[in-house]
């Protein structure tokens, strides 16, 4: 899986999920949200990874939250087309359950 703004690394039994969208203060796009479960599942399925650390690529921001501009654009286009404004299914479990150590 290729995700332009999310990167995975493993060093010394520590998995890192790095948010790299500095131009938007690491605001999470819809694509990023949709990619997170598979990336987390990949790390939780790796027996060499004992812990997962999520952090920003630099010290400017961890994550400023959701990309509100993108969500508003999405909502306007989906509403105009008669669809739902919810980008993700609220009933789904987006994050895999991690195994116990």
N, CA, C and O atoms as a DFTB+ gen file, in Angstrom:
404 C
 N C O
     1  1       0.846      -1.179       0.000
     2  2       0.000       0.000       0.000
     3  2       0.885       1.234       0.000
     4  3       1.830       1.332       0.783
     5  1       0.579       2.156      -0.866
     6  2       1.311       3.413      -0.905
     7  2       0.410       4.508      -0.359
     8  3      -0.717       4.676      -0.825
     9  1       0.882       5.231       0.598
    10  2       0.160       6.358       1.167
    11  2       1.159       7.496       1.240
    12  3       2.145       7.444       1.975
    13  1       0.882       8.507       0.469
    14  2       1.807       9.631       0.318
    15  2       2.131      10.333       1.637
    16  3       3.253      10.801       1.826
    17  1       1.168      10.410       2.543
    18  2       1.360      11.193       3.768
    19  2       1.482      10.366       5.036
    20  3       1.575      10.921       6.130
    21  1       1.483       9.050       4.904
    22  2       1.662       8.165       6.061
    23  2       2.780       7.185       5.748
    24  3       2.792       6.569       4.682
    25  1       3.716       7.039       6.672
    26  2       4.866       6.162       6.462
    27  2       5.025       5.231       7.659
    28  3       4.761       5.610       8.800
    29  1       5.457       4.022       7.378
    30  2       5.729       3.049       8.428
    31  2       7.217       2.784       8.531
    32  3       7.921       2.702       7.525
    33  1       7.688       2.649       9.770
    34  2       9.072       2.256      10.025
    35  2       9.080       1.326      11.234
    36  3       8.201       1.407      12.092
    37  1      10.071       0.449      11.298
    38  2      10.276      -0.398      12.469
    39  2      11.747      -0.300      12.845
    40  3      12.633      -0.516      12.018
    41  1      11.991       0.034      14.122
    42  2      13.355       0.089      14.654
    43  2      13.332      -0.437      16.081
    44  3      12.565       0.045      16.914
    45  1      14.169      -1.419      16.358
    46  2      14.334      -1.931      17.729
    47  2      12.993      -2.305      18.381
    48  3      12.706      -1.881      19.500
    49  1      12.190      -3.087      17.686
    50  2      10.893      -3.584      18.168
    51  2       9.846      -2.492      18.346
    52  3       8.806      -2.733      18.959
    53  1      10.099      -1.304      17.826
    54  2       9.149      -0.201      17.907
    55  2       8.678       0.127      16.495
    56  3       9.483       0.394      15.602
    57  1       7.354       0.102      16.308
    58  2       6.777       0.495      15.028
    59  2       6.432       1.971      15.079
    60  3       5.963       2.478      16.098
    61  1       6.668       2.647      13.980
    62  2       6.360       4.075      13.890
    63  2       5.427       4.299      12.722
    64  3       5.700       3.863      11.604
    65  1       4.317       4.983      12.984
    66  2       3.433       5.455      11.935
    67  2       3.622       6.962      11.905
    68  3       3.257       7.665      12.848
    69  1       4.188       7.444      10.827
    70  2       4.605       8.846      10.743
    71  2       3.640       9.609       9.845
    72  3       3.401       9.228       8.699
    73  1       3.094      10.687      10.385
    74  2       2.192      11.559       9.630
    75  2       3.041      12.642       8.986
    76  3       3.747      13.380       9.673
    77  1       2.970      12.733       7.663
    78  2       3.846      13.642       6.908
    79  2       3.022      14.493       5.939
    80  3       2.984      14.244       4.734
    81  1       2.375      15.491       6.503
    82  2       1.606      16.437       5.685
    83  2       1.824      17.833       6.269
    84  3       0.883      18.517       6.672
    85  1       3.069      18.220       6.300
    86  2       3.496      19.449       6.972
    87  2       2.786      20.686       6.418
    88  3       2.468      21.610       7.167
    89  1       2.541      20.701       5.114
    90  2       1.900      21.879       4.504
    91  2       0.503      22.136       5.062
    92  3      -0.005      23.252       4.956
    93  1      -0.121      21.123       5.652
    94  2      -1.457      21.257       6.261
    95  2      -1.393      20.989       7.765
    96  3      -2.398      20.631       8.378
    97  1      -0.213      21.162       8.355
    98  2       0.015      20.898       9.786
    99  2      -0.456      19.494      10.168
   100  3      -1.021      19.273      11.239
   101  1      -0.203      18.552       9.251
   102  2      -0.529      17.138       9.420
   103  2      -2.022      16.868       9.593
   104  3      -2.411      15.899      10.244
   105  1      -2.855      17.730       9.009
   106  2      -4.303      17.485       9.023
   107  2      -4.576      16.184       8.279
   108  3      -3.987      15.922       7.231
   109  1      -5.466      15.380       8.825
   110  2      -5.772      14.069       8.270
   111  2      -6.797      14.181       7.142
   112  3      -7.928      14.616       7.357
   113  1      -6.391      13.787       5.954
   114  2      -7.302      13.766       4.810
   115  2      -8.170      12.512       4.883
   116  3      -7.888      11.602       5.664
   117  1      -9.215      12.464       4.078
   118  2     -10.075      11.282       4.030
   119  2      -9.276      10.052       3.609
   120  3      -9.458       8.972       4.169
   121  1      -8.396      10.211       2.630
   122  2      -7.548       9.090       2.200
   123  2      -6.670       8.583       3.340
   124  3      -6.468       7.378       3.492
   125  1      -6.154       9.507       4.134
   126  2      -5.315       9.110       5.265
   127  2      -6.136       8.318       6.278
   128  3      -5.691       7.272       6.750
   129  1      -7.340       8.809       6.621
   130  2      -8.206       8.098       7.565
   131  2      -8.520       6.703       7.059
   132  3      -8.500       5.736       7.821
   133  1      -8.810       6.603       5.769
   134  2      -9.163       5.309       5.199
   135  2      -7.972       4.354       5.160
   136  3      -8.160       3.138       5.198
   137  1      -6.764       4.878       5.087
   138  2      -5.553       4.058       5.045
   139  2      -5.107       3.574       6.424
   140  3      -4.432       2.550       6.534
   141  1      -5.475       4.297       7.461
   142  2      -4.990       3.994       8.811
   143  2      -5.282       2.562       9.268
   144  3      -4.364       1.916       9.773
   145  1      -6.493       2.027       9.124
   146  2      -6.730       0.671       9.638
   147  2      -5.792      -0.378       9.039
   148  3      -5.290      -1.238       9.762
   149  1      -5.551      -0.317       7.737
   150  2      -4.664      -1.298       7.104
   151  2      -3.223      -1.117       7.573
   152  3      -2.509      -2.099       7.780
   153  1      -2.800       0.112       7.738
   154  2      -1.432       0.363       8.208
   155  2      -1.255      -0.125       9.650
   156  3      -0.237      -0.729       9.988
   157  1      -2.250       0.143      10.490
   158  2      -2.180      -0.309      11.877
   159  2      -2.234      -1.832      11.931
   160  3      -1.505      -2.451      12.705
   161  1      -3.089      -2.434      11.118
   162  2      -3.181      -3.898      11.077
   163  2      -1.852      -4.508      10.653
   164  3      -1.441      -5.542      11.180
   165  1      -1.184      -3.869       9.706
   166  2       0.118      -4.361       9.268
   167  2       1.117      -4.374      10.420
   168  3       1.890      -5.320      10.574
   169  1       1.094      -3.321      11.222
   170  2       2.020      -3.243      12.353
   171  2       1.619      -4.202      13.471
   172  3       2.484      -4.844      14.066
   173  1       0.323      -4.310      13.766
   174  2      -0.097      -5.200      14.853
   175  2       0.082      -6.664      14.460
   176  3       0.157      -7.532      15.331
   177  1       0.152      -6.945      13.172
   178  2       0.392      -8.305      12.717
   179  2       1.855      -8.686      12.653
   180  3       2.180      -9.847      12.404
   181  1       2.734      -7.743      12.868
   182  2       4.178      -7.983      12.810
   183  2       4.669      -8.368      14.212
   184  3       4.667      -7.534      15.118
   185  1       5.083      -9.609      14.389
   186  2       5.510     -10.071      15.722
   187  2       6.778      -9.362      16.211
   188  3       7.082      -9.400      17.403
   189  1       7.507      -8.726      15.317
   190  2       8.712      -7.997      15.721
   191  2       8.374      -6.643      16.344
   192  3       9.233      -6.015      16.963
   193  1       7.136      -6.192      16.184
   194  2       6.724      -4.885      16.704
   195  2       6.055      -5.071      18.061
   196  3       5.046      -5.768      18.171
   197  1       6.613      -4.455      19.082
   198  2       6.069      -4.562      20.441
   199  2       5.175      -3.392      20.808
   200  3       4.310      -3.524      21.673
   201  1       5.370      -2.248      20.162
   202  2       4.576      -1.052      20.430
   203  2       4.523      -0.220      19.156
   204  3       5.445      -0.255      18.341
   205  1       3.443       0.525      18.993
   206  2       3.301       1.394      17.823
   207  2       3.236       2.841      18.300
   208  3       2.412       3.188      19.146
   209  1       4.101       3.672      17.754
   210  2       4.141       5.094      18.081
   211  2       3.652       5.862      16.853
   212  3       4.156       5.666      15.747
   213  1       2.676       6.728      17.058
   214  2       2.176       7.578      15.981
   215  2       2.682       8.984      16.258
   216  3       2.481       9.527      17.345
   217  1       3.345       9.572      15.257
   218  2       3.861      10.928      15.469
   219  2       3.973      11.679      14.156
   220  3       3.916      11.091      13.076
   221  1       4.133      12.996      14.271
   222  2       4.340      13.839      13.098
   223  2       5.771      13.726      12.624
   224  3       6.665      13.335      13.375
   225  1       5.975      14.073      11.365
   226  2       7.290      13.937      10.752
   227  2       8.315      14.916      11.342
   228  3       9.518      14.664      11.288
   229  1       7.838      16.025      11.900
   230  2       8.754      16.992      12.514
   231  2       8.097      17.583      13.763
   232  3       7.057      17.098      14.208
   233  1       8.695      18.612      14.316
   234  2       8.201      19.188      15.565
   235  2       7.132      20.264      15.386
   236  3       6.699      20.858      16.374
   237  1       6.695      20.530      14.152
   238  2       5.715      21.604      13.949
   239  2       4.320      21.215      14.434
   240  3       3.588      22.058      14.953
   241  1       3.947      19.946      14.270
   242  2       2.612      19.509      14.715
   243  2       2.559      17.997      14.733
   244  3       3.140      17.336      13.872
   245  1       1.855      17.444      15.725
   246  2       1.560      16.015      15.702
   247  2       0.523      15.805      14.610
   248  3       0.801      15.151      13.605
   249  1      -0.658      16.349      14.800
   250  2      -1.721      16.362      13.803
   251  2      -2.704      17.438      14.238
   252  3      -3.059      17.535      15.412
   253  1      -3.128      18.225      13.295
   254  2      -4.054      19.304      13.639
   255  2      -5.501      18.841      13.613
   256  3      -6.410      19.637      13.844
   257  1      -5.723      17.562      13.335
   258  2      -7.084      17.022      13.293
   259  2      -7.468      16.678      11.869
   260  3      -6.613      16.415      11.024
   261  1      -8.751      16.685      11.621
   262  2      -9.252      16.373      10.283
   263  2      -9.040      17.562       9.353
   264  3      -9.007      18.710       9.797
   265  1      -8.900      17.282       8.078
   266  2      -8.796      18.338       7.072
   267  2     -10.213      18.850       6.805
   268  3     -10.917      18.336       5.936
   269  1     -10.616      19.863       7.559
   270  2     -11.983      20.385       7.503
   271  2     -12.321      20.907       6.107
   272  3     -13.437      20.710       5.625
   273  1     -11.382      21.559       5.468
   274  2     -11.614      22.065       4.110
   275  2     -12.005      20.922       3.168
   276  3     -12.953      21.045       2.393
   277  1     -11.270      19.815       3.241
   278  2     -11.575      18.671       2.393
   279  2     -12.931      18.063       2.746
   280  3     -13.695      17.695       1.854
   281  1     -13.235      17.955       4.032
   282  2     -14.512      17.388       4.462
   283  2     -15.673      18.253       3.980
   284  3     -16.691      17.724       3.535
   285  1     -15.533      19.571       4.062
   286  2     -16.591      20.466       3.580
   287  2     -16.792      20.320       2.071
   288  3     -17.926      20.321       1.591
   289  1     -15.703      20.196       1.330
   290  2     -15.806      19.976      -0.116
   291  2     -16.496      18.648      -0.402
   292  3     -17.361      18.568      -1.274
   293  1     -16.116      17.619       0.327
   294  2     -16.719      16.290       0.169
   295  2     -18.209      16.346       0.488
   296  3     -19.029      15.820      -0.265
   297  1     -18.558      16.984       1.606
   298  2     -19.958      17.070       2.024
   299  2     -20.788      17.808       0.984
   300  3     -21.903      17.394       0.667
   301  1     -20.249      18.894       0.455
   302  2     -20.986      19.662      -0.552
   303  2     -21.212      18.833      -1.808
   304  3     -22.305      18.860      -2.375
   305  1     -20.216      18.110      -2.244
   306  2     -20.358      17.327      -3.470
   307  2     -21.281      16.133      -3.261
   308  3     -22.086      15.826      -4.140
   309  1     -21.187      15.452      -2.121
   310  2     -22.043      14.301      -1.845
   311  2     -23.491      14.737      -1.617
   312  3     -24.423      14.070      -2.065
   313  1     -23.672      15.854      -0.923
   314  2     -25.020      16.348      -0.674
   315  2     -25.675      16.751      -1.982
   316  3     -26.849      16.460      -2.212
   317  1     -24.911      17.423      -2.842
   318  2     -25.453      17.848      -4.141
   319  2     -25.844      16.646      -4.989
   320  3     -26.784      16.722      -5.780
   321  1     -25.128      15.536      -4.829
   322  2     -25.415      14.319      -5.605
   323  2     -26.478      13.456      -4.930
   324  3     -26.829      12.396      -5.449
   325  1     -26.995      13.895      -3.780
   326  2     -28.019      13.133      -3.078
   327  2     -27.476      12.027      -2.206
   328  3     -28.233      11.172      -1.745
   329  1     -26.167      12.027      -1.971
   330  2     -25.541      10.981      -1.161
   331  2     -25.450      11.375       0.299
   332  3     -26.048      12.359       0.734
   333  1     -24.714      10.613       1.022
   334  2     -24.499      10.867       2.437
   335  2     -23.282      11.757       2.627
   336  3     -22.330      11.678       1.850
   337  1     -23.303      12.591       3.634
   338  2     -22.145      13.448       3.901
   339  2     -21.116      12.766       4.762
   340  3     -20.015      13.290       4.927
   341  1     -21.441      11.587       5.331
   342  2     -20.505      10.880       6.197
   343  2     -19.447      10.175       5.359
   344  3     -19.781       9.272       4.592
   345  1     -18.172      10.566       5.486
   346  2     -17.127       9.927       4.683
   347  2     -16.794       8.511       5.140
   348  3     -16.314       7.705       4.343
   349  1     -17.040       8.199       6.406
   350  2     -16.733       6.869       6.938
   351  2     -17.990       6.287       7.566
   352  3     -18.823       7.031       8.085
   353  1     -18.133       5.001       7.527
   354  2     -19.272       4.325       8.123
   355  2     -19.133       4.358       9.643
   356  3     -18.205       3.756      10.184
   357  1     -20.046       5.058      10.349
   358  2     -19.907       5.169      11.807
   359  2     -20.112       3.843      12.536
   360  3     -19.728       3.726      13.700
   361  1     -20.704       2.845      11.886
   362  2     -20.927       1.546      12.515
   363  2     -19.719       0.621      12.383
   364  3     -19.627      -0.388      13.082
   365  1     -18.803       0.963      11.495
   366  2     -17.653       0.083      11.292
   367  2     -16.636       0.263      12.413
   368  3     -16.621       1.291      13.090
   369  1     -15.789      -0.743      12.603
   370  2     -14.709      -0.661      13.582
   371  2     -13.461      -0.331      12.765
   372  3     -12.858      -1.225      12.171
   373  1     -13.068       0.951      12.728
   374  2     -11.965       1.326      11.844
   375  2     -10.600       0.856      12.289
   376  3      -9.689       0.757      11.468
   377  1     -10.431       0.562      13.569
   378  2      -9.109       0.181      14.051
   379  2      -9.113      -1.286      14.443
   380  3     -10.024      -1.734      15.140
   381  1      -8.131      -2.027      14.018
   382  2      -8.060      -3.433      14.425
   383  2      -7.751      -3.541      15.923
   384  3      -7.129      -2.655      16.509
   385  1      -8.188      -4.614      16.509
   386  2      -7.882      -4.852      17.926
   387  2      -6.472      -5.415      18.009
   388  3      -6.156      -6.432      17.392
   389  1      -5.634      -4.740      18.778
   390  2      -4.233      -5.162      18.908
   391  2      -4.133      -6.394      19.791
   392  3      -4.931      -6.589      20.708
   393  1      -3.159      -7.201      19.504
   394  2      -2.921      -8.384      20.331
   395  2      -2.283      -7.963      21.658
   396  3      -1.605      -6.938      21.740
   397  1      -2.508      -8.756      22.670
   398  2      -1.887      -8.492      23.966
   399  2      -0.462      -8.994      23.953
   400  3      -0.160      -9.980      23.281
   401  1       0.425      -8.330      24.688
   402  2       1.826      -8.794      24.721
   403  2       1.957     -10.137      25.397
   404  3       3.062     -10.667      25.508
